[in-house]
């Protein structure tokens, strides 16, 4: 079995009395492109800082390409390209000058350095501003310079925290295409608040909330989940509910509150069968009016909302709102 590109086991990180990351475990295979999702304060950025050696864990361990992030940090840094949420740049340097400086720090071979810088400038669509001072760039351009920096040494693993933050729609599309192209040849762990971005580029999704992993599955598995029939019927709610449950193809029925004599139902069928036409005919045959009958497939947004809302419903008042304190912006390092 191949060594995981990223191996996290029982990782915990505390800031004083605040538990930011609580017993987190997951693995990422070489070449996998994984979306790392969670609301603000969920622990995403803290996990990424530990994985990239910016911060030590309180307990547990993490390995990057087989190297321990605590005890073999230089080996880890040689194999990781990191884009933090707030990109640390030297405002008095020009874009190309900065990337040249960073390439030297990262040990990029002198003979291929210029070609590699040109490649990253082109891939991140910043060639047109290569002579501009970093301090004069918009947030979107600074973010793209940070991505170019992360790619400079052609590391096998990229850890990207909010890579599209501050970009306009065209720039977002270009950046996502770049990230998607990197998948396969590189392992990518991508954090973002925009779920549609994950759906476009990622093969797998990990959702973290309140410092714990709440969901971990592939996008293919999410797309293959059982669809739900959404039915709205004008008729006696109890009788309609009982009738729907009697249907042989129906696995489960959930009723929603009635509104103006119309009751909503969510119907799960066996073997993912589409019953829309049959249900409409049967319900109308009973003399009930059918106002709505749709087939809804669970989206990543539905899943994410369900995870977060379930946590809100079960969270104790004492734990509510406990998030990690803001971290100082890191300075550029190799």
N, C-alpha and C positions, 0 to 999 in steps of 0.2 A: 504493500500500500504506500502511495506517495506521501511524502511529508506535507502536512497542511501548510499553505502559504501563511495563514494566520491561525494561531491556535490559542484560544483564551479559555482558561480554566479557573472557575471560582474567584474571579477577579472582584475585588472590593476596594473602594476608595472613599475615604472619609475626609471631610473638612471640619475638624473639631467634632462637634456633636451632630453634624449633618452628614447623613449617609448618601453620597451622590451616586455611587455604583454599588450594587448589593448582590454579590455572589453570581456574577455574570459568566456564562460559559457559551462559547460557540466556536466553530471552525469555518474557515474559508479555503476552498480547494484552489490549487494553482490555476490561473486563467479565468477564475470565476468573477463575475461582475455582480456585486451585492449592494442593494440599497439598505442603508442603516437609518431607520426612521424613528421618530419620537417627537412629542411636543416639547416646547421650551422647558428646560430644566429636567429633562428625562434622564440625562446622563450620557448622551451621544458624544458631545465634545470632550467630556472627561475621559471616556473610553479611548477616544482617538489620541488624546494627549499622552495617555499611558502607553498605547501601542507604538507611538512615535518617539518615546523616551523623553518627552518634555516634562512628565511628572512621574513619580514613583507610585506604585500601587500600595495600598495599606496591607493587603494580603492577596493570596492567589498568585497566579503567574500568567504571563503572556509570552508567546514565542512567535517571531517573525522569521519565516524560512528556516525554522529550526533553531534560531538564536534567541536566547532569553533577553527580554527588553531591559531587565534590571542589570544583569551581570555581563552582558555582551552588547552593550548599547552601541558601540562603534560599528560592529558587524551589522546590527539592525539598521543603522542610519545609511550604510552603504547600499542597502537593498530596498529602501523605502523612499518614495517621493511623497512629500506631505504638503498639502494645501490647507492651512488653518483658516478658520472662519474670518478672522481679521488678518489680512496679509501683511506681514512686517516687511517694509521696504525702506530703502534709503532715499529720501525725497530729493536729495541734491545730485543723485546719479542719473544718467540717461539710461533708457531701457536696455539698449545693447551693452552698454558699459556694465550695467548691473548683472546682466546674464553672463557676461564674460567673467566677471569677478566670481560669481556663484559657480560657474563651470570649473574654474581653477580650484575653488574650495572643495568641490566634489570630486576632484581628481579626473575630470574628463580629459582624455588623451589630447595633447597639444596639437597633434597632426590632424585630428578630426574635429577639433573644438569649434572652429568657425562654421563648418558644415552642420554640426549638431545645433548650434545656436540658430542658424538660418532655418533649419527644419522646425524648431520649436516656435520661432517667430511666425513662421508660415502657418503651422498647425493651429496656433492659438489666435490667428488673425490680428497680429499686432505689428506686422512688418512696417505698416504705414506710420507708426509712432516710435520707431526704434531710436530716433535721435531726440525724442522729447524727454524732459526731466520727469522723473517719476512723481514728484510733488505736484505737477500740473495735470496729472491724469485724473479722469473720473474714476469712481469706485469700480465701475464695470471693467475698465481697462486695467486697473490695478489688479483686479481679480484674475484677469487673463494673463498678466505678467506672472502672477503667483503660480498659475497652472503651468506656464512655460518653464518656470524655475523647477517645479516638481518633476517635470519630464526630462530635464537636462541630461542627467546621467543615465537615462534609459533604465530606470530601476524596474525590477520585476514586479514590485508591489506599489500601488498608488493608493494613498489614503486622502480622500478629498472631502473637506468639510464645507458644505454650502458653496460648491464651485460656480454656481450660476447667480449668486447673490449680486444684485446691482446691475445685471445685464438686461438689455432690451430684448424683445422677443426674437429678433433675428440673431443676435449674439447668443442667446440661450440655445436656439436650434443648432447653431454652428458648434457651440461647446459640447452639447450632448452628442452630436455626430462624432466629434473628436474622441470623446470618452468611449462611445460605443465601438469605434475602430480600435481603441486600445485594448478592449476586452478580448480574451483569448490569449493574446501575446503577453498581457499583463494581468495581474490580479488587481481588482479595483474594489475598494470599499468606499461607497459614496453616501454621504449624509446630505439630506435636503428636506425642506418642509413642503416642497411641491411634489405631490404624489404622482401627477401625470408624468413628471420627468423620470421617476422610477419605472413606471409602466413602459416608457419608451425604450429605456436602455438596459434595465437590470434583468438578470435571470432569476434572482432570488431576493427575498425581502426578510429583514430582521426588524422587528418592532420592539423598542425599549421604552418603558414608562416607569416612572418612580424608581429608577435605578435597576430594574429587573427586565430580563428578556420575557416578553409576553407572547411573541409569535415568531416563527421561523419556518418559512416554506418557500417553494419555488413559484414563480409567476405562472408556470404551466399548471401547477396544482391548483392555484387560485382560480385560474380561468376554467378549470375542469370541475369546479365545485357544483353541487346540485343547484339548479335554478329554482327560483320561487315564483309561483303564480300569485299575482296580486289581484284579488277579486273584490268588487264592491257590489253588494246585492241589496235591493229594496225588498225587505220581507222580514218575517219574525226571526230575530237573530239566533235564538236557541235552536229553532227548527232547521235553519240553514246550516248552522254549525254541525248539528247532528247528521244532516244529510251529506255534507261534504266528507265527514269522517267515515261514512258508510261506503264511499266509493272504493272499489277494490284497488285502483291504481294510486290512491292517495296514501302517503306515509304519515303525514302530520299536518294539522291545521291549527293556526293561531288566529284568534279573533282580535280585532282592534275596536276601539270605542265607536259607538254608533254616532252618526251625524245626520240629523234631519230624517230619520227613518231608514238611512242607508248604513249598513254595517260592512266594514272592511275585513277581509280575511287574507292571511298569507298561507298558501298551500304548497307543501312539498310533496312531490310525486316519487313513486318508485322507479328506479332505473332511468332517472332523468327524463321521463316521458313528458312530451308537450301535450297537455290536455285542454288547451284553450278552446278549441272548437267543440270538443265533447262536453266540457263543463258548461259552456254557454248554452248548448242545446238542452242539456239536462235541467239546468236551472230555469230556463225559460219554460220548459215543459212542466215544471212544478207551479208555474204561474207567478214566479218572482221576476222582478225587473233586474237586469244586469246593467249597471252603470259603467263599470270598468272591468277589464280583464286583460292583464299584461303578463308577460314573462320577464322577470327581472333576474339578471345574473349579478352575483356579488362582485362589486368592484373593489379595488384596493382602498378607495376612499371609504366604502361601507365597512370594510374590515378594520381599517385604522380607527374609524369613529367608534366601532363596537368595542375595540380593545380599550380605548381611552375612557369611554363612558362607563364601561364595566368597572374600571379601576376607580373612577370617581364615586361610583355607587357603593363600593366596598371599602374605600379609604377611611381610616379613623380620623377624627377631627385633629388629633395631635400631630398626625403625619402630614396633614394637608398643607401644601405650599412650601414644604421643606425642599429647597433646591440648593445646589452648590453655589457658593458665592462667586461673583465674577472673577475671572483670572486676569492677571496682567498680560498685556499683549506681548508674545514672545519676540525676541530680536532675531534677525536672520542668523541661521547657523548652517553648517554643512550637513 
